[in-house]
Amino acid sequence: MKLLRSLAFFCCLAFAAQAQESRPQVILLKLDDVIARRVGAKPVSDRWLKITDYLKTNNIKGSFGIITESLEKDNPVYFQWLKDIQKEGLIELWMHGYHMRTAKDTGEFEQGTAAEQRAILEKGMKLAKEKLGFPLPAFGPHWSGTTEATDEALEGVPEIKIWLYGPAKPKFFTRLSIDRVLALENPTFVPDPAKFKATYEKNAASREVLVLQGHPEAWDDKRWAGFLEIIEFLKSKNVVFSTPSEYLASKAQP
């Protein structure tokens, strides 16, 4: 009887290991820097509308990082566009910092105490709740490194469940942190399929989940073609495209 129980136990372990190995890799498209269109009746730039239409047409899930400063001024057309995206469920909105910095600025999360950085996060969260009606469940800094203070600050904002491109082992943050392995672009703003494929095969093919950063506002026709080639390459690997929150929910399942 003991032998039978032992055999059953090891069979279960082998089955679980095989199931784990057979699970497809999860891709989180981390698309940065959503702000309102500065001129005209459209909610955002044509390039943001283009990537949105592409994801919807091809039923590809992704996530858009909002610069929360863009929620300050009353802008019903922009707000409704964001609300509609979130409601549809294919694209998730997340917090990409408050200020759209320039080269002269220091990154918001490269300086300041945990309390000061937490205030930035809470300001953005408050705007999202007031203007959009929902919190932003993930965070990734805009053009900024992070410090130990960021780690501590994030732990103090319970609405933020996921840290995109966070440390593999945070000191304070007790929720989901996914580190950076590669991006859609190399160098920044340039989706280069050859470089992406080489880096993917070398460093990323065996990872359970990959966060892939890109900046659609910077993609001209050539860069857009590079992005499309990267997506087709990922499809050939039988990956699953997910939103951050959807991936987090899957972690809670056996």
Steps between C-alpha positions, in 0.01 A plus 500: 500500500781739588666419170180578309460831683861590423456417133181708485677790667790498255263464207318813618829687526601393151162601360520840669851557367394404149199732519724785614740441211216490247355832600557766233716798572306812604575833331403831660523779244603806702426797274611828654413869512129544435400866516216703348533636149614859528307634200185379327187305580661157526570371854861394430748508213446305179779262598325408824176450310690279255643267765162485674323401179768243423470329837121494479492373141744221579358422845838557665500602864731774624536786744537878466694710750333833580698809594254600772572870460286467185197444724528841667315715246139430419494304174179298454599355160832371632349370822225315315753340266696371799183376672391316187837327464498381859139381479562294187757294690752443222730785606574585862602846618778543754690778675809628320589775746357848526723739304602476133866581558752651260872435466563786745290340775602244758286190508214515749605176663875558500480739793300577813393310807251216502237743629569746217487231235187352652336843471568496124343156468199595712445819300483299178274239655264767629475654153426163341222428746348847466524542122470140380316329783750221564851451646809417298617156619854500361796738506811561295697828516520740208860562389628448850702261705372395838646492849438308820262783587289407196482144623376620839263757349329243278433274795308790654259530205280188522322564170827428317521122473765463227840662446599487132878487459544487875777314683494122499500503881363826644592590856163650598249437221314179586285468191597405141824645362613396150857581404631623167650247262457675165279754325326532166754769411878493465605778523211678673226604253624260229338156467783302338382146419850354452626628835177398672512143368865456596446633853182299541661170403800567722336639814124473494364192324465299821348774715146451631405862436657787308421868531577668167526878499431717196421861412241510217510879476857469366422238233508622141411259219836320510487456877139388479602231253766388747241475776271290280787262418576458870135420574495238224819348640341478845189340354723235340612413855136437599508763774193636675450876512355615831424809703693548826196440719398193304846353548492579871164323532643195323776479762237429762368201306649150538 
